[in-house]
């Protein structure tokens, strides 16, 4: 292999590893710490990942209790997709991946899969914005394979006093599930 080609391969591998890391967001990390968790982001290059699919079952509304269960785990020969932005809104959920010491090692922001929006006509025929929460939804998270994932916690953001507050939605233990 030529020296130039070797340099290109090394740079490409470094970029892929960097892409797998969630963007740094100090306010978000601080909000996670305020929930009582320690945050030590995974920094090693990711060469493979695990896709973890969870089913969320809930009553109606964003404040209804949510039950989460592990549906499937599968291995991929690629790093997790790059999260382009660490911006979070009330339409998102924060997925935290904890190791056996209950330390947050990886996180991902996803659109809340329970939220459905649409515009429907009212009795007068005028379109009105309508939002509702599905009782049954699924969410996927990609985790670097080298992360010793023992638990996934799902949190919802809010800003009651202007400061980001993360409220627990659901939690799933991954050890001993038997799912591959």
Secondary structure, DSSP 8 states (H G I E B T S, - for coil): --HHHHHHHHHHHHHHHHHHS----HHHHHHHHHTT-EE----S--S-EEEEEEEEEE-SSTTS-EEEEEEEEEEESS-----------TTEEEEEEE-TTSEEEEEEEEE-TTEEEEEEE-TTS-EEEEEEE-SEEEEEEEEETTS---EEEEEEEE-TTSS-EEEEEEEEE-TT----
